[in-house]
């Protein structure tokens, strides 16, 4: 079938999915629209909308999980606070690659970072009745705001685009000083912009979190994937930067999905700082009758939500953590493929007049990785998304991530080798038609 695709086909697909406004479409809705059109027309789409790993899972994890299943763990409930081997290896992995000391008891397996975030929000929001609001340092993962909505919690957010470096202090303090912020969340590297908060910014976040007694959730879904430096040598600098260097009020969200390509088994770890784990909050005492932050997190909240994390997947993650910390599993080598893809894709978009929206990282060239952001002169993000769909190119609008910038988030994970040439041809036609009709 020739491109562009007839707009009537696109409109019908959106109508069938009850999507009235492309600018508000969720990631899954964009995927569904593209899938419907692809099936109806037979046209191969270049999918850049969904952040699903596109590499084979780490063999070390697969083998450990198979062995665990063969040994019969599927018939046994996992211990709610986690497999001892996993807790030990998670603690060691954090020391090896973040250079932080977190006791094994505070390393808690969860059903992916999504569950870790949900549970963290839940408990952090119950610590103090006056602190009823979550603060998002945006742009960020859209579903995390949906989690706040599900919980019935208030939230505030700001786009950090104009507040990098020293400018972050006054902006962040303007929120924290109100006294209503229970926790602050951000991702590093950032989803969707792929900038990386620097030590000076993490120091600002950490020191203000301590000053105003807020909890920090550091989402490390793309652990150590700043490929501008080698963060993959265990127990050796440079390490994955972390707010944990500057405050005791932190939780780290470490996912098995991206760095280990183990997304399908829904496995991750929440690492609760030793100080926070043992802290007693009046709000939690009133709500549960007692307990520390850590014990409430595990034995009250997490137990009620899932009654534990997949037993065999815990063995897989423990094996991957151990091998990485032992130095015999260079886990970052495989995922560097995302950086190579991003570099090629950016070159093609820039060739046809697109721009990189988040294009600066405190004076450094932005890293190439899992995501990047694109815009086109004179177009909003919603207009650009709608304009590219007829050419079989799908991505999500930046406004859904909390960004105030106009453009799209593009993910590299599903890109196949033959699609670079395909993208080049389609963007050539896109710009040619745009010029003709303008």
Secondary structure, DSSP 8 states (H G I E B T S, - for coil): --SS--HHHHHHHHHHTT---GGG--HHHHHHHHHHHHHHH----EE-S-----S---HHHHHHHHHHHHTTGGGS---TT--HHHHHHHHHHHHHHH-----GGGEEEESHHHHHHHHHHHHHTTS-TT--EEEEEES--HHHHHHHHHHT-EEEEEEGGG--TTHHHHHHHHHHTTS-EEEEEEESS-TTT-----HHHHHHHHHHHHHTT-EEEEEETTTT--TTS---STTSSS----GGGT-SSEEEEEESSSSS--GGG--EEEEE-HHHHT---HHHHHHHSS--HHHHIIIIIIHHHHSS--HHHHHHHHHHHHHHHHTS--HHHHHHHHHHHHHHHHHHHHHTTEEESS-EETTEE---SSEEEEEETT--HHHHHHHHHTTTEE-EEGGGGT--S-SEEEE-TT--TTHHHHHHHHHHHHHHHHHHH-
